[in-house]
Amino acid sequence: MRRPLLILATAAVALALAGCGKKPSFVDPPQGKEADRFPSTYPNPKTDPKPGQPSSGARFP
């Protein structure tokens, strides 16, 4: 009888702690990176090749 009560109490404490905290709506960029857009999307359409086009990057053997 004590074991199910202990499991239930542990689960209640874990759920209570999981609800703590606040997710910010905006995150400041790291210091020294004022010129960077943060957060950015991936992949970057300006630097990544389009499908079917060769890459301009390094070639591997």
Backbone hydrogen bonds, N-H to C=O, Kabsch-Sander energy under -0.5 kcal/mol:
donor,donor_aa,acceptor,acceptor_aa,energy
5,L,1,M,-1.1
6,L,2,R,-2.3
7,I,3,R,-2.4
8,L,4,P,-2.4
9,A,5,L,-2.4
10,T,6,L,-2.3
11,A,7,I,-2.3
12,A,8,L,-2.1
13,V,9,A,-2.2
14,A,10,T,-2.4
15,L,11,A,-2.4
16,A,12,A,-2.0
17,L,13,V,-2.2
18,A,14,A,-1.9
19,G,15,L,-1.1
20,C,17,L,-1.1
33,K,30,P,-1.4
36,D,33,K,-0.9
38,F,36,D,-0.5
47,T,44,N,-0.8
48,D,44,N,-2.3
53,Q,50,K,-2.0
